[in-house]
Amino acid sequence: MKSLFDIKRFKLYAWVGLGIVCMCIIQETHVEHKGFFTALSDCLWLTAYLTLVNYVLYEYSFPRMRWRRFYIAILVFVLYIFLFTEGFHLWALLGYVLRVNVDYIEPGSKHHDLSAESSFSIPAAIFFGIASIIYNNVKLRHTAQQLRIEKQTAELSYLKSQTNPHFLFNTLNNIYALARDKSDLAPETILRLSKILRYMLYETSGPYIAIGEELKIIGDYIALEKLRYDESLRVNFNYNIEDMNQSVPPLLLMPLVENAFKHGVSETRVQPFVDIHLSVVSRRLVFFVRNSREESSGNGQVKENIGLSNLRRQLELLYTDYSLSLDHPAAEFSATLTINLASHV
């Protein structure tokens, strides 16, 4: 349950009250021709009352009002009409007696006209209400933004938790194939895998990593895959990077490289190849991967695996300016990823 007094919320009303005091002083000095200190005393005394009443109205009464209990709502409405008119008049009268609300009213009047009080209290109540609505709206948007960020962070973590085991599963399959054939390359494969595992455990926990480190892990993965093939496999990996310390999300590029080997050259019987080119210039990343594949009589549509699907979703969450295009002529498959790294969300 919300407490009656919240110091953080009350500060908002105090600042709004200060604004009303400033406007009141201008009115009293220029229109009523009062002295500055007299106007200051009058305005502080009257605004203190309005600040407290409006704080209770907007922070306690309105949030707890249930319009289904119509009679209670009517009673609350009448109460606040009294507080903004007769109650405000009595407060002004008290200030006159204490000599802090000089010449605001004449206490001897038996039939005091409340229009002077209401012309001050009602607009002030509207002003407090508008300020409260604006503050609540800004706070609500901030909370929604925080929830959106937390949701995106959780989803990115989930996507990584899917991608990393998927990547390891494919690599372990490679090692199993070598071990089954009693290949002398199995120990070297395990050694390279350990380097990749170390990278994934200690370097990919943060949101960014230097592009130079990402290049190393891509190179290790390519070397690991090449152990499975003979000299017939042609791999061309080159890059043009303006700044090796440029930050990128870890393992973001790996699904395209992995896809080229697992769904490309591993299924190619004649002259398998993989061409990889990475360019990062003026914070614009272009990653091109082309690989051989067996000719298919399908309808030409690309069925995306978990790696490519996760990559697309990560791009949606991370950047506002990017494109991922896939091309699949007769015996080839190519992917082109373009990212404006400055468009990070």
FENDA-V191659 format. One record per pair of residues at least 6 apart in sequence whose C-alpha atoms are under 7 Angstrom apart, sorted by the first residue. I is the first residue (numbers start at 1). J is the second residue. D is the distance in whole Angstrom. If there is no record, write none. Layout:
BEGIN
I:J:D  I:J:D
END
This chain:
BEGIN
4:60:6  10:55:7  13:51:6  13:55:7  14:51:7  16:128:7  17:47:6  17:51:6  21:43:5  21:44:6  21:47:7  24:43:6  25:39:5  25:40:6  25:43:7  28:34:6  28:39:6  29:35:6  29:36:6  29:39:7  38:102:7  41:100:6  41:101:6  42:100:6  42:101:4  42:102:7  45:95:7  45:100:7  45:101:7  46:92:7  50:121:7  54:125:6  54:128:7  65:73:7  67:73:6  84:118:6  84:121:6  84:122:7  85:114:6  85:117:6  85:118:5  88:117:6  89:117:6  92:101:7  93:107:6  95:101:5  96:102:6  152:317:7  156:314:6  159:310:6  163:307:6  175:186:6  175:189:7  178:186:6  179:186:6  185:227:7  189:224:6  192:220:7  192:224:6  196:217:7  204:250:5  207:249:6  208:247:6  208:248:5  208:249:4  208:250:6  209:247:5  209:248:5  209:249:6  209:250:6  210:244:7  210:245:5  210:246:5  210:247:5  210:248:6  211:244:6  211:245:6  211:246:6  211:247:6  211:248:6  212:244:5  212:245:6  214:250:7  214:251:7  218:254:7  232:271:6  232:272:7  233:271:7  233:272:5  233:273:6  234:272:7  234:273:5  234:274:6  235:273:6  235:274:5  235:275:6  236:274:6  236:275:5  236:276:6  237:275:6  237:276:5  237:277:6  238:276:6  238:277:5  238:278:7  239:277:5  239:278:5  239:279:6  240:278:6  240:279:5  240:280:6  241:279:5  241:280:5  241:281:6  242:280:6  242:281:5  252:311:7  255:307:5  255:308:6  255:311:7  256:289:7  257:289:7  260:274:7  260:291:6  264:291:6  264:292:6  264:293:5  265:272:5  265:273:6  265:291:7  265:292:6  265:293:6  267:293:6  267:294:7  268:292:7  268:293:5  268:294:5  272:292:5  273:291:6  273:292:5  274:290:6  274:291:4  274:292:7  275:289:6  275:290:5  275:291:6  276:288:6  276:289:5  276:290:7  277:287:6  277:288:5  277:289:7  278:286:6  278:287:5  278:288:6  279:285:6  279:286:5  279:287:6  280:286:6  283:340:6  283:341:5  283:342:6  284:339:6  284:340:5  284:341:6  285:338:6  285:339:5  285:340:6  285:341:7  286:337:6  286:338:5  286:339:7  287:336:6  287:337:5  287:338:6  288:335:6  288:336:5  288:337:6  289:334:6  289:335:5  289:336:7  290:333:6  290:334:4  290:335:6  291:332:6  291:333:5  291:334:6  292:331:6  292:332:5  292:333:6  293:331:5  293:332:5  293:333:7  294:331:6  295:330:5  295:331:5  318:344:6  318:345:5  319:343:5  319:344:5  319:345:5  320:343:5  320:344:7  320:345:7  321:339:6  321:340:6  321:343:6  322:338:5  322:339:4  322:340:6  323:337:6  323:338:5  323:339:7  324:336:6  324:337:5  324:338:6  325:335:6  325:336:5  325:337:7  326:334:6  326:335:5  326:336:7  327:333:6  327:334:5  327:335:6  328:334:6
END
